Amino acid sequence: MSTRPHLATTQAELKEASAELLRTAAGRHRSGRASQGLVPTMGALHAGHAALVRAARAANDVVVASIFVNPLQFGEAADLDRYPRTLEADLDVLAAAGADIAFAPAVEEVYPGGEPLVRVCAGALGEKLEGASRPGHFDGALTVVAKLLHYGLPALPADYRAYFGQKDAQQLALVRRMVADLDFPVEIVGVPLVRDADGLALSSRNRFLSAAEREAALVLPRSLHYLQGQARRNEPLDIPGALAMIASVPQVQLDYLEVVDPDTLEPLAFNCQDTPFTGQALALVAARVGKVRLIDNVRLGE
């Protein structure tokens, strides 16, 4: 069995563990400079998270994975209470994927004075799509990501990267903008979405789906891959057809299906439905299946 990562629960413990590992790693480099990768998570880890850790492991001397259920991202207390906490299982996932340090702080460590009075504002980019359905969600997400990026700063001079999944495409775009706009000293690395064998995008929420609901949810990746196939063939995008596919499954209540610019998330002109598709885009979908809200996306034109 792989060695479990060092468990740190405070910023001081994280810095101490990071310094020790970086000092050893730097001695192996002719330049004397090592590298550190950070993988922020909310726990309940699955193969998608493991892929993030493996990507960080492949490119860095030291890998830190954070596990923190951020209360600022939940609109209702019941949803926060319901979110699974599986620290022991998470440590096993991190061990198998190659993490060196697991940073699992308490809420009081991250927000010692209670919920912060000053937060990062996601702006107009955070008000559309997921932001329209979950007001304030991205302000809370960016606030904690900003703090985690500070916590994960290498304790010694070193290259620094942070890894985020493409599944949360809007969050990834927002994190990139925040880092660029506010001059964070970190490289943001996007890691491709991971799917289960049946095609459903991996998510901690999938465990709440019944067998029948999971079967119904498969219409979401089918609708996206329908558009992806047309893009690959440089055909006009049949967005009404994709919408009709989802509407044909009564257990699925669609929130949105959008084709957007992958960087700005601005909707593409409707002429992509009338003329051959060229260039690149991102097809995003969100829907509720039973009581579970799911999101998915695919790149178009790659």
N, C-alpha and C positions, 0 to 999 in steps of 0.2 A: 504493500500500500504506500502511496506517495506521502511524504512528510507534510503534515498540516502546516499552513502558514502561521507565522507569528501573529497572535491576536493582540491588537492594540485597541484600547478603549478611550484613550485621551490623546490630545494633540501632542503632548510631551512624549508619550510612549511611542507614537508614530514617528516623530522626529528622531528619537534615539535609535529606533530600529532601522530607520532609513539611513541614518548616518553610518551605522556599523556596516551595513551591507554595501553602501556606496564606497566606503573607504576600502573595503576588500576588493570590490570590483575595479575601482580606479587603478589599483596596483597591477591589474592584469592588462591594462591598456598602455600602449607606448605614449599616448598623449596625456595619460594621467586623468582623463575625464571619462566618467561613466554616464549611464543614462537611466532614467526612471520613468515607468509608465504607470498611469493611474486609470483604474476602471471603476467609475462610480456606479453603484447599484442600490436598489432598495431591497435586496435580498430575495428570498423565494427563487433561488437561482435555478436555471435550466440550461439546456445545451446552447441557447443563444448567448447567455452570459459567458459560458465556458469558451465560446468562440472569441469573445472580446478579450478574455484573459490570455488565450493562446496567441492572439495577434499581438498583444502587449509583450508576452514572453518571447516571441520570435524577434522582437526589435529592441529589447531593453535588457539591461543588466539586473535591474530591480523592478519588481511588479507589485504594486499596491492595489488592492481591491477594497472599496468602501462598501459597507452594508449599513444603510440608514434609511428608515421609513420616515420620509419627510412630511410632517403634518401640514405644511403650507400648501401641499399639492392636493389635498383632499377637501372637497366642498362640504362633505357631511362627516360628522364624527363617526357615524355607523360604518362608513366606508373605510375610514382609518382603522377602526377597531377590527374590521373584517380582514384587512390585508394580512396575508400569512407571514408569520415570523418563524423561520426555520433555520436558526443559526447553526446548529450542529450539522445538519444536512448541507448547508451552504459552505461550511468549512471543508467538507469532503469534496464538493464540486471544485472549490478553489484549489485544493491540494492536487486533484487530478489534472487540472488545467495549468498548474505551474505558478500560482501566485506565491509571493514571498511573505507578504504582510496582508492581513485582513484588518481593516480599520472599522470597528463597529462601535461608534460612540453612542451614548445615551442622548436623549433629546436635550437634557440639561447641559451637556457638553457643547452641543452645536448652538443652542439658543439659551445661554445662561441667564438672560434677563427676561425670559419669556419670548413670545413671538416678536420678531424685530420690528421696530417702528419704521426703519428705512429698509426698503427692498429694491431689488433690481426690477425695472419696468421693461417688459417685453415689447412695448410699443405696438405699432400697427401690425407688425409681423406676427405678433402673438394674439391678435384679436380675431383672426380668421380661422377657419377650419376647426381644429381642436379648441382653439381659444374661444371661438364663438359658442361652442357647446359647453365649455367648462370655464366660465369667466374667472380670471385671476390665477388659473392653473399655471400658466407659464411664468408669471411673476414669481410664484412660489418655487417653481422648478429652477429658474435661473438664479434665484437668491441662494438656494442651497448648493447649486453647482458652483457658483462663484466662491462660496465658502470652502467647498471640497477641493477646488482647484488650488486655493491658498494652502489648505492643510497638506495637500499632496506635493507641494513644492519640495524638490530634493533638498535634503538637509545639508548637502555639500554641493559645490558647483557641479552641475551635470546637465545633460540634455533632458528635456521634459516633454512628455507626450501624454495625452488623455484620450481614451477610447470610448466611442459611443456607437450604439447600434443604428443602422439605417432604418430599422423598423419604426423607430420614433423619428421619422424624417423631419417633421416640423421642429421638434426639440433640437435635433442635430443642427438644422439651419440656424436656429436661434442662438445656440451655444457658439457656433462659428462667428456669428455677427457680434455677440457680446465680447468674445475674445479679441476680435479685430478692432471693434469700436473702442474698447476700454483698455487695449494694450496689455492683455494678460500674457506673461512670458511662457506660453505653452503651445505646442502644436496639437491641433485637434484632428484625430484620425477616425474616419467613419468606417465601420465594419459591416459587410453585407448582412442582410436579414437572413435568419435561419428558419427553415420550415420543417415541420414534422413530416413523417412518411406520407401522410394523406394530403399534404400541401398546405395545411393550416399554419399560419405564422406562429412561431413559438411565443407564448405569453404566459406570465404567471397567472393570468385570469382564466386560462383554458381549463384549469382544474375545476372550475365552478360550472362547466357545461355538462349537461346530461349527454348520454350517447346520441339521442335524437337531435339535441341542439347542436352538438358538434357536427353531425352530418349536415344539418341545415347551414351551418356557418361556412361550409366548404364552397358555397356559392360566391363568397367574397373573393378568394384567390382565383376562382374560375373566371369571374367577371374581369379581373385585372389581367389575367393571362390572355383573355380574349382580345383585349385592347393591345397587349404587348405583341401578340402575333401579327396584328394588323400593322403596327408600327414597324416591325421587322421586315414586313413585305412592302413597306412604303405605301400602304393603302390609307385612304381616309379613315379616321377613327369613328367607329359606330358606337358612340357614347349612348344614344337611346337604346341600342341593343343590349349594352352592358347593364343599363338601368332596368330593362325589362327582365333580364336574367335574375336580378336580385328581387324584383317585385314578384316573380313567380314562386318565391319561397316565403310563405306567409309567416313563418316563425322569425324572419329577419326583418327588423324595422330599420330602414336606411336612415342615416343621418346625412351623409354626403358622399358623393363620388365626384371627384374633381381631377382634371388634368391641368397641371400647373408647371411653371418654370421651376426647375430643380433648385435654383439659388434664391430667387425672390419669393417663390410660392404664389406668384401672381397667375391667375387663370389664363390659359392660352386662348388666343382668338378662336372664335367658333369656326374659322375657315379650316381648322384641322379636321373638321368633319366633312368638309366639302372638297378638299384638295388632297393630293398624296402627302402623307406625313413625312416630314424630314426634320432633322435636328434632334434635340433631346428634350425630354419632358419627364414628369413624375406623375403617375396615376395614383391617387390616394382614395381610400375608402374607409368609412367608419359606420358602424351599425350596432344595434343592440340585438342580441340573440338571447331570448328569455330575459334574465336580469343582468346579463353580462355584456359590457360594451367592448367591442373589438375594433382594432384598427389594422390596416394592412396597406402595402404600397408596392409598386414595381416601377423600375426605370423603363422608360420608353426610348427607343432609338439607339440603344447600345448594342 
